[in-house]
């Protein structure tokens, strides 16, 4: 699972049948500090996340299919599974950090 | 899943039998701001309705081949949807 920040949403009408009714959000992968880490990606949301929120997403096909109740041939992989309230971590220098990501932009 | 713009089509006569009858499209991967990211790739169309000029989103890896009816096709990018509307909150992008 990875940290990400929701930066937008995607509306699609014509799509693969396994995506019908799913909410798609644009996610910027971030470090625990909130700094960007990789190129943004599109994730399926099952926890009512919103724009500006820090989230945890997973990028693994079998977990995604189980969470969404799809058959073993469902072409879905990135799924948002949690909205983050608070992060505590120790950096490379051994310093303890604490961050409470805001729920708005 | 990544955003991309369909920029062309591919015709191939000699191909793996699992790719018979499959629509191949050339896609330029995009960042959310619309700028291209990396080289164009060839993707299969899981929506059956994507065409040149359209903004789409696609999935890579094993799931790319799962957009097709036939499984275990030799594919690494599959188009799963056509983007109708894209909203990017510029203020929310971390720096």
N, CA and C atoms of all chains as a GROMACS GRO file, in nm:
protein
  600
    1UNK      N    1   0.084  -0.119   0.000
    1UNK     CA    2   0.000   0.000   0.000
    1UNK      C    3   0.088   0.124   0.000
    2UNK      N    4   0.036   0.231  -0.059
    2UNK     CA    5   0.115   0.353  -0.076
    2UNK      C    6   0.034   0.475  -0.032
    3UNK      N    7   0.107   0.579   0.011
    3UNK     CA    8   0.041   0.706   0.040
    3UNK      C    9   0.016   0.780  -0.090
    4UNK      N   10  -0.097   0.852  -0.093
    4UNK     CA   11  -0.126   0.936  -0.210
    4UNK      C   12  -0.210   1.054  -0.167
    5UNK      N   13  -0.220   1.152  -0.257
    5UNK     CA   14  -0.308   1.266  -0.232
    5UNK      C   15  -0.403   1.279  -0.349
    6UNK      N   16  -0.532   1.293  -0.318
    6UNK     CA   17  -0.632   1.303  -0.424
    6UNK      C   18  -0.625   1.443  -0.485
    7UNK      N   19  -0.603   1.450  -0.616
    7UNK     CA   20  -0.590   1.581  -0.682
    7UNK      C   21  -0.697   1.606  -0.788
    8UNK      N   22  -0.786   1.511  -0.809
    8UNK     CA   23  -0.889   1.535  -0.910
    8UNK      C   24  -0.977   1.414  -0.930
    9UNK      N   25  -1.071   1.429  -1.023
    9UNK     CA   26  -1.154   1.313  -1.052
    9UNK      C   27  -1.173   1.295  -1.202
   10UNK      N   28  -1.218   1.176  -1.241
   10UNK     CA   29  -1.234   1.140  -1.381
   10UNK      C   30  -1.377   1.093  -1.401
   11UNK      N   31  -1.444   1.149  -1.502
   11UNK     CA   32  -1.578   1.104  -1.538
   11UNK      C   33  -1.567   1.029  -1.670
   12UNK      N   34  -1.625   0.910  -1.672
   12UNK     CA   35  -1.620   0.828  -1.793
   12UNK      C   36  -1.755   0.762  -1.813
   13UNK      N   37  -1.805   0.765  -1.936
   13UNK     CA   38  -1.935   0.702  -1.967
   13UNK      C   39  -1.911   0.570  -2.040
   14UNK      N   40  -1.826   0.575  -2.143
   14UNK     CA   41  -1.796   0.454  -2.218
   14UNK      C   42  -1.675   0.389  -2.153
   15UNK      N   43  -1.698   0.272  -2.093
   15UNK     CA   44  -1.587   0.206  -2.023
   15UNK      C   45  -1.611   0.056  -2.017
   16UNK      N   46  -1.508  -0.014  -1.974
   16UNK     CA   47  -1.518  -0.159  -1.959
   16UNK      C   48  -1.627  -0.191  -1.857
   17UNK      N   49  -1.698  -0.302  -1.877
   17UNK     CA   50  -1.816  -0.330  -1.794
   17UNK      C   51  -1.783  -0.343  -1.645
   18UNK      N   52  -1.662  -0.389  -1.613
   18UNK     CA   53  -1.626  -0.404  -1.472
   18UNK      C   54  -1.607  -0.269  -1.403
   19UNK      N   55  -1.605  -0.159  -1.478
   19UNK     CA   56  -1.588  -0.027  -1.420
   19UNK      C   57  -1.720   0.046  -1.401
   20UNK      N   58  -1.832  -0.016  -1.444
   20UNK     CA   59  -1.961   0.050  -1.428
   20UNK      C   60  -1.988   0.078  -1.280
   21UNK      N   61  -2.026   0.202  -1.250
   21UNK     CA   62  -2.062   0.237  -1.112
   21UNK      C   63  -1.945   0.264  -1.020
   22UNK      N   64  -1.824   0.258  -1.071
   22UNK     CA   65  -1.709   0.283  -0.984
   22UNK      C   66  -1.668   0.430  -0.991
   23UNK      N   67  -1.620   0.481  -0.877
   23UNK     CA   68  -1.575   0.619  -0.870
   23UNK      C   69  -1.425   0.622  -0.896
   24UNK      N   70  -1.383   0.709  -0.988
   24UNK     CA   71  -1.242   0.717  -1.026
   24UNK      C   72  -1.183   0.850  -0.981
   25UNK      N   73  -1.071   0.846  -0.913
   25UNK     CA   74  -1.005   0.967  -0.865
   25UNK      C   75  -0.862   0.972  -0.916
   26UNK      N   76  -0.813   1.094  -0.935
   26UNK     CA   77  -0.673   1.114  -0.973
   26UNK      C   78  -0.592   1.123  -0.844
   27UNK      N   79  -0.486   1.046  -0.837
   27UNK     CA   80  -0.407   1.039  -0.714
   27UNK      C   81  -0.260   1.070  -0.744
   28UNK      N   82  -0.203   1.161  -0.667
   28UNK     CA   83  -0.059   1.189  -0.673
   28UNK      C   84   0.009   1.109  -0.563
   29UNK      N   85   0.094   1.010  -0.596
   29UNK     CA   86   0.167   0.938  -0.492
   29UNK      C   87   0.258   1.033  -0.414
   30UNK      N   88   0.262   1.021  -0.282
   30UNK     CA   89   0.342   1.110  -0.198
   30UNK      C   90   0.424   1.030  -0.097
   31UNK      N   91   0.528   1.096  -0.044
   31UNK     CA   92   0.603   1.045   0.070
   31UNK      C   93   0.521   1.072   0.196
   32UNK      N   94   0.556   1.010   0.310
   32UNK     CA   95   0.484   1.042   0.433
   32UNK      C   96   0.481   1.194   0.461
   33UNK      N   97   0.587   1.265   0.420
   33UNK     CA   98   0.593   1.409   0.442
   33UNK      C   99   0.495   1.486   0.356
   34UNK      N  100   0.442   1.424   0.254
   34UNK     CA  101   0.349   1.491   0.164
   34UNK      C  102   0.412   1.536   0.034
   35UNK      N  103   0.544   1.518   0.020
   35UNK     CA  104   0.612   1.557  -0.105
   35UNK      C  105   0.578   1.456  -0.214
   36UNK      N  106   0.563   1.502  -0.340
   36UNK     CA  107   0.528   1.409  -0.448
   36UNK      C  108   0.639   1.309  -0.474
   37UNK      N  109   0.599   1.190  -0.520
   37UNK     CA  110   0.694   1.080  -0.532
   37UNK      C  111   0.699   1.024  -0.674
   38UNK      N  112   0.589   1.016  -0.744
   38UNK     CA  113   0.582   0.951  -0.875
   38UNK      C  114   0.481   1.025  -0.959
   39UNK      N  115   0.462   0.981  -1.083
   39UNK     CA  116   0.359   1.042  -1.166
   39UNK      C  117   0.219   1.007  -1.114
   40UNK      N  118   0.125   1.100  -1.131
   40UNK     CA  119  -0.012   1.072  -1.084
   40UNK      C  120  -0.073   0.952  -1.158
   41UNK      N  121  -0.169   0.889  -1.094
   41UNK     CA  122  -0.239   0.775  -1.154
   41UNK      C  123  -0.387   0.784  -1.120
   42UNK      N  124  -0.468   0.704  -1.187
   42UNK     CA  125  -0.612   0.700  -1.162
   42UNK      C  126  -0.641   0.578  -1.077
   43UNK      N  127  -0.719   0.600  -0.967
   43UNK     CA  128  -0.753   0.490  -0.876
   43UNK      C  129  -0.904   0.478  -0.864
   44UNK      N  130  -0.950   0.358  -0.836
   44UNK     CA  131  -1.090   0.335  -0.800
   44UNK      C  132  -1.104   0.368  -0.652
   45UNK      N  133  -1.215   0.435  -0.614
   45UNK     CA  134  -1.233   0.472  -0.474
   45UNK      C  135  -1.348   0.394  -0.413
   46UNK      N  136  -1.321   0.328  -0.298
   46UNK     CA  137  -1.430   0.254  -0.230
   46UNK      C  138  -1.452   0.306  -0.088
   47UNK      N  139  -1.384   0.416  -0.050
   47UNK     CA  140  -1.397   0.464   0.089
   47UNK      C  141  -1.444   0.609   0.095
   48UNK      N  142  -1.506   0.660  -0.011
   48UNK     CA  143  -1.559   0.797  -0.013
   48UNK      C  144  -1.451   0.901   0.012
   49UNK      N  145  -1.336   0.886  -0.052
   49UNK     CA  146  -1.230   0.988  -0.041
   49UNK      C  147  -1.270   1.108  -0.127
   50UNK      N  148  -1.209   1.224  -0.096
   50UNK     CA  149  -1.239   1.345  -0.170
   50UNK      C  150  -1.113   1.420  -0.209
   51UNK      N  151  -1.129   1.520  -0.294
   51UNK     CA  152  -1.015   1.597  -0.343
   51UNK      C  153  -0.946   1.668  -0.227
   52UNK      N  154  -0.813   1.661  -0.223
   52UNK     CA  155  -0.734   1.724  -0.118
   52UNK      C  156  -0.698   1.630  -0.004
   53UNK      N  157  -0.763   1.514   0.004
   53UNK     CA  158  -0.736   1.423   0.115
   53UNK      C  159  -0.614   1.335   0.088
   54UNK      N  160  -0.543   1.305   0.195
   54UNK     CA  161  -0.433   1.209   0.187
   54UNK      C  162  -0.491   1.070   0.210
   55UNK      N  163  -0.455   0.976   0.125
   55UNK     CA  164  -0.518   0.843   0.126
   55UNK      C  165  -0.412   0.734   0.120
   56UNK      N  166  -0.456   0.611   0.140
   56UNK     CA  167  -0.371   0.495   0.114
   56UNK      C  168  -0.434   0.420  -0.004
   57UNK      N  169  -0.353   0.392  -0.105
   57UNK     CA  170  -0.406   0.313  -0.216
   57UNK      C  171  -0.322   0.188  -0.231
   58UNK      N  172  -0.382   0.085  -0.289
   58UNK     CA  173  -0.303  -0.034  -0.319
   58UNK      C  174  -0.300  -0.053  -0.469
   59UNK      N  175  -0.196  -0.115  -0.518
   59UNK     CA  176  -0.178  -0.134  -0.661
   59UNK      C  177  -0.152  -0.282  -0.685
   60UNK      N  178  -0.252  -0.364  -0.658
   60UNK     CA  179  -0.235  -0.509  -0.669
   60UNK      C  180  -0.367  -0.567  -0.719
   61UNK      N  181  -0.360  -0.643  -0.826
   61UNK     CA  182  -0.481  -0.686  -0.896
   61UNK      C  183  -0.572  -0.780  -0.818
   62UNK      N  184  -0.517  -0.882  -0.754
   62UNK     CA  185  -0.605  -0.979  -0.688
   62UNK      C  186  -0.678  -0.916  -0.570
   63UNK      N  187  -0.609  -0.830  -0.494
   63UNK     CA  188  -0.676  -0.760  -0.382
   63UNK      C  189  -0.786  -0.671  -0.436
   64UNK      N  190  -0.757  -0.599  -0.546
   64UNK     CA  191  -0.856  -0.508  -0.603
   64UNK      C  192  -0.980  -0.585  -0.646
   65UNK      N  193  -0.962  -0.699  -0.711
   65UNK     CA  194  -1.077  -0.776  -0.758
   65UNK      C  195  -1.159  -0.829  -0.641
   66UNK      N  196  -1.092  -0.871  -0.534
   66UNK     CA  197  -1.167  -0.919  -0.416
   66UNK      C  198  -1.246  -0.806  -0.353
   67UNK      N  199  -1.184  -0.687  -0.340
   67UNK     CA  200  -1.251  -0.573  -0.278
   67UNK      C  201  -1.374  -0.531  -0.357
   68UNK      N  202  -1.365  -0.541  -0.490
   68UNK     CA  203  -1.474  -0.494  -0.575
   68UNK      C  204  -1.570  -0.606  -0.612
   69UNK      N  205  -1.544  -0.727  -0.564
   69UNK     CA  206  -1.632  -0.839  -0.593
   69UNK      C  207  -1.635  -0.878  -0.739
   70UNK      N  208  -1.520  -0.868  -0.805
   70UNK     CA  209  -1.514  -0.900  -0.948
   70UNK      C  210  -1.470  -1.044  -0.970
   71UNK      N  211  -1.494  -1.090  -1.091
   71UNK     CA  212  -1.446  -1.223  -1.132
   71UNK      C  213  -1.292  -1.216  -1.144
   72UNK      N  214  -1.226  -1.332  -1.153
   72UNK     CA  215  -1.079  -1.330  -1.164
   72UNK      C  216  -1.026  -1.263  -1.290
   73UNK      N  217  -1.116  -1.224  -1.383
   73UNK     CA  218  -1.069  -1.158  -1.504
   73UNK      C  219  -1.099  -1.008  -1.505
   74UNK      N  220  -1.121  -0.948  -1.388
   74UNK     CA  221  -1.150  -0.805  -1.381
   74UNK      C  222  -1.024  -0.724  -1.402
   75UNK      N  223  -1.024  -0.631  -1.500
   75UNK     CA  224  -0.901  -0.554  -1.530
   75UNK      C  225  -0.885  -0.431  -1.440
   76UNK      N  226  -0.883  -0.450  -1.309
   76UNK     CA  227  -0.874  -0.338  -1.214
   76UNK      C  228  -0.756  -0.362  -1.122
   77UNK      N  229  -0.676  -0.257  -1.093
   77UNK     CA  230  -0.563  -0.274  -1.002
   77UNK      C  231  -0.552  -0.166  -0.895
   78UNK      N  232  -0.546  -0.036  -0.928
   78UNK     CA  233  -0.527   0.062  -0.820
   78UNK      C  234  -0.658   0.095  -0.749
   79UNK      N  235  -0.662   0.076  -0.617
   79UNK     CA  236  -0.783   0.102  -0.539
   79UNK      C  237  -0.746   0.182  -0.414
   80UNK      N  238  -0.825   0.287  -0.385
   80UNK     CA  239  -0.807   0.363  -0.261
   80UNK      C  240  -0.877   0.286  -0.150
   81UNK      N  241  -0.802   0.255  -0.043
   81UNK     CA  242  -0.860   0.172   0.063
   81UNK      C  243  -0.870   0.243   0.197
   82UNK      N  244  -0.815   0.364   0.212
   82UNK     CA  245  -0.824   0.432   0.341
   82UNK      C  246  -0.800   0.582   0.324
   83UNK      N  247  -0.862   0.660   0.412
   83UNK     CA  248  -0.834   0.803   0.421
   83UNK      C  249  -0.750   0.823   0.547
   84UNK      N  250  -0.637   0.892   0.532
   84UNK     CA  251  -0.540   0.903   0.642
   84UNK      C  252  -0.576   1.020   0.734
   85UNK      N  253  -0.575   0.995   0.867
   85UNK     CA  254  -0.599   1.101   0.964
   85UNK      C  255  -0.468   1.153   1.022
   86UNK      N  256  -0.371   1.066   1.040
   86UNK     CA  257  -0.250   1.103   1.112
   86UNK      C  258  -0.138   1.008   1.070
   87UNK      N  259  -0.016   1.064   1.054
   87UNK     CA  260   0.100   0.981   1.019
   87UNK      C  261   0.212   1.011   1.118
   88UNK      N  262   0.275   0.908   1.170
   88UNK     CA  263   0.397   0.924   1.252
   88UNK      C  264   0.503   0.837   1.188
   89UNK      N  265   0.623   0.892   1.168
   89UNK     CA  266   0.730   0.811   1.108
   89UNK      C  267   0.865   0.862   1.154
   90UNK      N  268   0.967   0.775   1.139
   90UNK     CA  269   1.105   0.809   1.175
   90UNK      C  270   1.184   0.818   1.045
   91UNK      N  271   1.255   0.929   1.021
   91UNK     CA  272   1.327   0.945   0.895
   91UNK      C  273   1.466   0.880   0.903
   92UNK      N  274   1.546   0.897   0.798
   92UNK     CA  275   1.677   0.831   0.790
   92UNK      C  276   1.771   0.876   0.900
   93UNK      N  277   1.754   1.001   0.948
   93UNK     CA  278   1.841   1.052   1.055
   93UNK      C  279   1.791   1.011   1.193
   94UNK      N  280   1.681   0.938   1.200
   94UNK     CA  281   1.628   0.895   1.328
   94UNK      C  282   1.533   0.994   1.393
   95UNK      N  283   1.501   1.100   1.320
   95UNK     CA  284   1.409   1.202   1.375
   95UNK      C  285   1.265   1.152   1.365
   96UNK      N  286   1.190   1.171   1.473
   96UNK     CA  287   1.048   1.135   1.473
   96UNK      C  288   0.967   1.249   1.411
   97UNK      N  289   0.873   1.212   1.326
   97UNK     CA  290   0.787   1.314   1.263
   97UNK      C  291   0.641   1.279   1.290
   98UNK      N  292   0.560   1.382   1.288
   98UNK     CA  293   0.418   1.365   1.311
   98UNK      C  294   0.346   1.460   1.216
   99UNK      N  295   0.249   1.408   1.142
   99UNK     CA  296   0.178   1.494   1.047
   99UNK      C  297   0.030   1.459   1.049
  100UNK      N  298  -0.051   1.562   1.055
  100UNK     CA  299  -0.196   1.545   1.046
  100UNK      C  300  -0.240   1.610   0.915
  101UNK      N  301  -0.256   1.529   0.808
  101UNK     CA  302  -0.291   1.589   0.680
  101UNK      C  303  -0.429   1.653   0.686
  102UNK      N  304  -0.444   1.775   0.631
  102UNK     CA  305  -0.576   1.838   0.631
  102UNK      C  306  -0.672   1.761   0.540
  103UNK      N  307  -0.799   1.765   0.571
  103UNK     CA  308  -0.896   1.695   0.488
  103UNK      C  309  -0.945   1.781   0.372
  104UNK      N  310  -0.907   1.911   0.373
  104UNK     CA  311  -0.939   1.996   0.258
  104UNK      C  312  -0.812   2.018   0.178
  105UNK      N  313  -0.827   2.092   0.068
  105UNK     CA  314  -0.712   2.123  -0.017
  105UNK      C  315  -0.608   2.199   0.062
  106UNK      N  316  -0.362   0.317  -1.318
  106UNK     CA  317  -0.416   0.353  -1.450
  106UNK      C  318  -0.365   0.490  -1.490
  107UNK      N  319  -0.334   0.506  -1.617
  107UNK     CA  320  -0.279   0.632  -1.667
  107UNK      C  321  -0.374   0.693  -1.770
  108UNK      N  322  -0.362   0.825  -1.784
  108UNK     CA  323  -0.434   0.895  -1.889
  108UNK      C  324  -0.355   0.885  -2.019
  109UNK      N  325  -0.425   0.892  -2.130
  109UNK     CA  326  -0.356   0.891  -2.258
  109UNK      C  327  -0.444   0.946  -2.367
  110UNK      N  328  -0.378   0.985  -2.478
  110UNK     CA  329  -0.452   1.035  -2.594
  110UNK      C  330  -0.428   0.938  -2.709
  111UNK      N  331  -0.536   0.889  -2.770
  111UNK     CA  332  -0.520   0.799  -2.885
  111UNK      C  333  -0.471   0.882  -3.002
  112UNK      N  334  -0.356   0.846  -3.058
  112UNK     CA  335  -0.300   0.925  -3.168
  112UNK      C  336  -0.294   0.847  -3.299
  113UNK      N  337  -0.336   0.721  -3.298
  113UNK     CA  338  -0.332   0.648  -3.424
  113UNK      C  339  -0.376   0.504  -3.409
  114UNK      N  340  -0.379   0.435  -3.522
  114UNK     CA  341  -0.418   0.294  -3.523
  114UNK      C  342  -0.304   0.210  -3.580
  115UNK      N  343  -0.309   0.081  -3.556
  115UNK     CA  344  -0.206  -0.009  -3.605
  115UNK      C  345  -0.274  -0.123  -3.680
  116UNK      N  346  -0.218  -0.160  -3.794
  116UNK     CA  347  -0.264  -0.278  -3.866
  116UNK      C  348  -0.148  -0.377  -3.867
  117UNK      N  349  -0.176  -0.499  -3.825
  117UNK     CA  350  -0.074  -0.603  -3.826
  117UNK      C  351  -0.139  -0.731  -3.876
  118UNK      N  352  -0.082  -0.788  -3.981
  118UNK     CA  353  -0.141  -0.911  -4.037
  118UNK      C  354  -0.084  -1.034  -3.969
  119UNK      N  355   0.047  -1.035  -3.957
  119UNK     CA  356   0.110  -1.150  -3.892
  119UNK      C  357   0.120  -1.120  -3.744
  120UNK      N  358   0.042  -1.191  -3.665
  120UNK     CA  359   0.048  -1.166  -3.521
  120UNK      C  360   0.011  -1.292  -3.445
  121UNK      N  361   0.031  -1.289  -3.316
  121UNK     CA  362  -0.005  -1.401  -3.230
  121UNK      C  363  -0.154  -1.430  -3.247
  122UNK      N  364  -0.190  -1.557  -3.246
  122UNK     CA  365  -0.330  -1.592  -3.275
  122UNK      C  366  -0.428  -1.530  -3.175
  123UNK      N  367  -0.385  -1.507  -3.054
  123UNK     CA  368  -0.475  -1.447  -2.955
  123UNK      C  369  -0.506  -1.301  -2.988
  124UNK      N  370  -0.426  -1.240  -3.074
  124UNK     CA  371  -0.449  -1.100  -3.110
  124UNK      C  372  -0.536  -1.085  -3.235
  125UNK      N  373  -0.583  -1.198  -3.292
  125UNK     CA  374  -0.669  -1.191  -3.410
  125UNK      C  375  -0.798  -1.118  -3.375
  126UNK      N  376  -0.834  -1.020  -3.457
  126UNK     CA  377  -0.959  -0.948  -3.435
  126UNK      C  378  -0.954  -0.844  -3.326
  127UNK      N  379  -0.838  -0.816  -3.274
  127UNK     CA  380  -0.825  -0.721  -3.164
  127UNK      C  381  -0.784  -0.585  -3.220
  128UNK      N  382  -0.848  -0.478  -3.173
  128UNK     CA  383  -0.816  -0.344  -3.220
  128UNK      C  384  -0.693  -0.291  -3.147
  129UNK      N  385  -0.591  -0.253  -3.224
  129UNK     CA  386  -0.468  -0.198  -3.166
  129UNK      C  387  -0.463  -0.048  -3.191
  130UNK      N  388  -0.435   0.029  -3.089
  130UNK     CA  389  -0.430   0.175  -3.101
  130UNK      C  390  -0.297   0.226  -3.049
  131UNK      N  391  -0.250   0.337  -3.106
  131UNK     CA  392  -0.129   0.402  -3.055
  131UNK      C  393  -0.174   0.508  -2.956
  132UNK      N  394  -0.117   0.505  -2.838
  132UNK     CA  395  -0.159   0.596  -2.732
  132UNK      C  396  -0.037   0.672  -2.679
  133UNK      N  397  -0.052   0.805  -2.669
  133UNK     CA  398   0.051   0.886  -2.604
  133UNK      C  399   0.011   0.903  -2.457
  134UNK      N  400   0.087   0.847  -2.363
  134UNK     CA  401   0.054   0.867  -2.221
  134UNK      C  402   0.063   1.015  -2.185
  135UNK      N  403  -0.029   1.061  -2.100
  135UNK     CA  404  -0.035   1.203  -2.061
  135UNK      C  405  -0.031   1.218  -1.911
  136UNK      N  406   0.016   1.334  -1.868
  136UNK     CA  407   0.004   1.374  -1.728
  136UNK      C  408  -0.131   1.445  -1.714
  137UNK      N  409  -0.182   1.461  -1.590
  137UNK     CA  410  -0.314   1.523  -1.574
  137UNK      C  411  -0.321   1.665  -1.633
  138UNK      N  412  -0.207   1.736  -1.644
  138UNK     CA  413  -0.211   1.871  -1.702
  138UNK      C  414  -0.215   1.868  -1.855
  139UNK      N  415  -0.212   1.750  -1.915
  139UNK     CA  416  -0.224   1.738  -2.060
  139UNK      C  417  -0.090   1.725  -2.131
  140UNK      N  418   0.019   1.740  -2.058
  140UNK     CA  419   0.151   1.726  -2.121
  140UNK      C  420   0.184   1.578  -2.142
  141UNK      N  421   0.252   1.546  -2.255
  141UNK     CA  422   0.288   1.406  -2.278
  141UNK      C  423   0.390   1.356  -2.178
  142UNK      N  424   0.384   1.227  -2.150
  142UNK     CA  425   0.479   1.166  -2.057
  142UNK      C  426   0.531   1.039  -2.121
  143UNK      N  427   0.656   1.038  -2.160
  143UNK     CA  428   0.716   0.919  -2.219
  143UNK      C  429   0.678   0.900  -2.365
  144UNK      N  430   0.714   0.785  -2.418
  144UNK     CA  431   0.694   0.756  -2.559
  144UNK      C  432   0.554   0.700  -2.583
  145UNK      N  433   0.503   0.712  -2.707
  145UNK     CA  434   0.374   0.648  -2.738
  145UNK      C  435   0.384   0.496  -2.722
  146UNK      N  436   0.272   0.436  -2.684
  146UNK     CA  437   0.267   0.291  -2.667
  146UNK      C  438   0.153   0.235  -2.752
  147UNK      N  439   0.159   0.104  -2.778
  147UNK     CA  440   0.048   0.038  -2.845
  147UNK      C  441  -0.039  -0.028  -2.738
  148UNK      N  442  -0.169   0.000  -2.743
  148UNK     CA  443  -0.262  -0.054  -2.644
  148UNK      C  444  -0.378  -0.123  -2.714
  149UNK      N  445  -0.435  -0.223  -2.648
  149UNK     CA  446  -0.557  -0.285  -2.703
  149UNK      C  447  -0.676  -0.210  -2.646
  150UNK      N  448  -0.788  -0.215  -2.719
  150UNK     CA  449  -0.904  -0.138  -2.679
  150UNK      C  450  -1.008  -0.227  -2.610
  151UNK      N  451  -1.026  -0.207  -2.480
  151UNK     CA  452  -1.126  -0.284  -2.405
  151UNK      C  453  -1.264  -0.222  -2.410
  152UNK      N  454  -1.276  -0.098  -2.459
  152UNK     CA  455  -1.407  -0.034  -2.465
  152UNK      C  456  -1.474  -0.060  -2.600
  153UNK      N  457  -1.395  -0.098  -2.701
  153UNK     CA  458  -1.441  -0.121  -2.838
  153UNK      C  459  -1.487   0.006  -2.907
  154UNK      N  460  -1.480   0.121  -2.840
  154UNK     CA  461  -1.531   0.244  -2.901
  154UNK      C  462  -1.430   0.357  -2.904
  155UNK      N  463  -1.308   0.333  -2.861
  155UNK     CA  464  -1.208   0.440  -2.862
  155UNK      C  465  -1.153   0.459  -3.003
  156UNK      N  466  -1.121   0.584  -3.036
  156UNK     CA  467  -1.066   0.614  -3.168
  156UNK      C  468  -0.966   0.727  -3.159
  157UNK      N  469  -0.895   0.754  -3.269
  157UNK     CA  470  -0.793   0.859  -3.268
  157UNK      C  471  -0.849   0.993  -3.221
  158UNK      N  472  -0.771   1.064  -3.138
  158UNK     CA  473  -0.811   1.194  -3.086
  158UNK      C  474  -0.873   1.186  -2.949
  159UNK      N  475  -0.916   1.067  -2.907
  159UNK     CA  476  -0.988   1.058  -2.782
  159UNK      C  477  -0.896   1.049  -2.660
  160UNK      N  478  -0.943   1.111  -2.550
  160UNK     CA  479  -0.872   1.102  -2.422
  160UNK      C  480  -0.924   0.977  -2.352
  161UNK      N  481  -0.833   0.891  -2.313
  161UNK     CA  482  -0.872   0.761  -2.255
  161UNK      C  483  -0.794   0.738  -2.126
  162UNK      N  484  -0.832   0.634  -2.053
  162UNK     CA  485  -0.743   0.587  -1.946
  162UNK      C  486  -0.718   0.439  -1.968
  163UNK      N  487  -0.595   0.399  -1.933
  163UNK     CA  488  -0.553   0.262  -1.965
  163UNK      C  489  -0.482   0.201  -1.845
  164UNK      N  490  -0.477   0.069  -1.847
  164UNK     CA  491  -0.415  -0.004  -1.736
  164UNK      C  492  -0.304  -0.092  -1.793
  165UNK      N  493  -0.194  -0.100  -1.720
  165UNK     CA  494  -0.080  -0.177  -1.768
  165UNK      C  495  -0.064  -0.308  -1.694
  166UNK      N  496   0.036  -0.384  -1.733
  166UNK     CA  497   0.067  -0.509  -1.664
  166UNK      C  498  -0.031  -0.620  -1.701
  167UNK      N  499  -0.046  -0.716  -1.611
  167UNK     CA  500  -0.132  -0.831  -1.638
  167UNK      C  501  -0.276  -0.788  -1.663
  168UNK      N  502  -0.320  -0.684  -1.591
  168UNK     CA  503  -0.459  -0.638  -1.605
  168UNK      C  504  -0.485  -0.583  -1.745
  169UNK      N  505  -0.378  -0.539  -1.815
  169UNK     CA  506  -0.396  -0.488  -1.950
  169UNK      C  507  -0.459  -0.591  -2.043
  170UNK      N  508  -0.418  -0.717  -2.026
  170UNK     CA  509  -0.472  -0.820  -2.114
  170UNK      C  510  -0.611  -0.864  -2.069
  171UNK      N  511  -0.648  -0.835  -1.945
  171UNK     CA  512  -0.779  -0.879  -1.895
  171UNK      C  513  -0.894  -0.796  -1.951
  172UNK      N  514  -0.865  -0.685  -2.021
  172UNK     CA  515  -0.974  -0.608  -2.081
  172UNK      C  516  -1.036  -0.682  -2.199
  173UNK      N  517  -0.965  -0.781  -2.251
  173UNK     CA  518  -1.016  -0.856  -2.366
  173UNK      C  519  -1.095  -0.977  -2.319
  174UNK      N  520  -1.181  -1.027  -2.411
  174UNK     CA  521  -1.262  -1.145  -2.378
  174UNK      C  522  -1.172  -1.267  -2.360
  175UNK      N  523  -1.076  -1.281  -2.454
  175UNK     CA  524  -0.983  -1.394  -2.448
  175UNK      C  525  -0.876  -1.365  -2.344
  176UNK      N  526  -0.848  -1.460  -2.260
  176UNK     CA  527  -0.746  -1.438  -2.157
  176UNK      C  528  -0.608  -1.478  -2.206
  177UNK      N  529  -0.509  -1.435  -2.130
  177UNK     CA  530  -0.370  -1.469  -2.156
  177UNK      C  531  -0.326  -1.425  -2.296
  178UNK      N  532  -0.379  -1.311  -2.340
  178UNK     CA  533  -0.331  -1.253  -2.465
  178UNK      C  534  -0.203  -1.178  -2.435
  179UNK      N  535  -0.109  -1.176  -2.532
  179UNK     CA  536   0.017  -1.104  -2.509
  179UNK      C  537  -0.001  -0.954  -2.525
  180UNK      N  538  -0.038  -0.888  -2.417
  180UNK     CA  539  -0.074  -0.746  -2.419
  180UNK      C  540  -0.014  -0.683  -2.295
  181UNK      N  541   0.037  -0.556  -2.304
  181UNK     CA  542   0.075  -0.494  -2.176
  181UNK      C  543   0.011  -0.358  -2.148
  182UNK      N  544  -0.071  -0.307  -2.238
  182UNK     CA  545  -0.151  -0.189  -2.204
  182UNK      C  546  -0.291  -0.212  -2.259
  183UNK      N  547  -0.392  -0.192  -2.176
  183UNK     CA  548  -0.530  -0.208  -2.220
  183UNK      C  549  -0.611  -0.084  -2.188
  184UNK      N  550  -0.686  -0.034  -2.287
  184UNK     CA  551  -0.772   0.084  -2.264
  184UNK      C  552  -0.898   0.038  -2.193
  185UNK      N  553  -0.930   0.099  -2.078
  185UNK     CA  554  -1.049   0.056  -2.003
  185UNK      C  555  -1.161   0.158  -2.008
  186UNK      N  556  -1.133   0.283  -2.049
  186UNK     CA  557  -1.243   0.379  -2.053
  186UNK      C  558  -1.207   0.502  -2.133
  187UNK      N  559  -1.313   0.571  -2.180
  187UNK     CA  560  -1.297   0.698  -2.250
  187UNK      C  561  -1.332   0.809  -2.152
  188UNK      N  562  -1.244   0.908  -2.140
  188UNK     CA  563  -1.266   1.016  -2.042
  188UNK      C  564  -1.368   1.115  -2.098
  189UNK      N  565  -1.473   1.136  -2.022
  189UNK     CA  566  -1.577   1.231  -2.060
  189UNK      C  567  -1.541   1.368  -2.004
  190UNK      N  568  -1.493   1.368  -1.882
  190UNK     CA  569  -1.464   1.492  -1.812
  190UNK      C  570  -1.351   1.464  -1.713
  191UNK      N  571  -1.259   1.560  -1.705
  191UNK     CA  572  -1.144   1.544  -1.614
  191UNK      C  573  -1.137   1.669  -1.530
  192UNK      N  574  -1.135   1.651  -1.398
  192UNK     CA  575  -1.125   1.766  -1.308
  192UNK      C  576  -0.996   1.752  -1.230
  193UNK      N  577  -0.910   1.852  -1.240
  193UNK     CA  578  -0.785   1.851  -1.164
  193UNK      C  579  -0.784   1.974  -1.075
  194UNK      N  580  -0.774   1.953  -0.943
  194UNK     CA  581  -0.767   2.063  -0.847
  194UNK      C  582  -0.621   2.106  -0.838
  195UNK      N  583  -0.584   2.213  -0.907
  195UNK     CA  584  -0.444   2.256  -0.913
  195UNK      C  585  -0.391   2.287  -0.773
  196UNK      N  586  -0.477   2.345  -0.687
  196UNK     CA  587  -0.435   2.380  -0.551
  196UNK      C  588  -0.399   2.256  -0.468
  197UNK      N  589  -0.456   2.140  -0.505
  197UNK     CA  590  -0.436   2.020  -0.424
  197UNK      C  591  -0.309   1.945  -0.462
  198UNK      N  592  -0.244   1.983  -0.573
  198UNK     CA  593  -0.125   1.910  -0.617
  198UNK      C  594  -0.008   1.945  -0.524
  199UNK      N  595   0.049   1.845  -0.456
  199UNK     CA  596   0.160   1.875  -0.364
  199UNK      C  597   0.285   1.918  -0.440
  200UNK      N  598   0.363   2.009  -0.377
  200UNK     CA  599   0.484   2.059  -0.442
  200UNK      C  600   0.608   1.994  -0.383
   0.00000   0.00000   0.00000
